[in-house]
Amino acid sequence: LYMEKMRFEAVRCMSRAYRPAVPVAFVARVLGFVDIVPVKGEDADGLSECEEWLRAHGASLHDDQGGELVLDTK
């Protein structure tokens, strides 16, 4: 419960600080879904888990011009 609340607060802060969009890979690292030091093969699981968590909490995600998944912070 505490982790959930802190993750939500962190996303709120990032949404204000990084406009108009922030890469989901960065969000996943900050929220603890992905290790700061990458471990081979585990990043994909953490990224998909983060994407699911963001969508479950009403986040708007889309691909940017480079094809990277980003969190729309507008």
Buried (B, 14 or more C-beta within 10 A) or exposed (E): EEEEEEBEEBBEEBBEEBEEBBBBBBBBBBBBBBEEEEEEEEBEEBBEBBBEBBEEEEBEBEEEEEEEBBBBBE
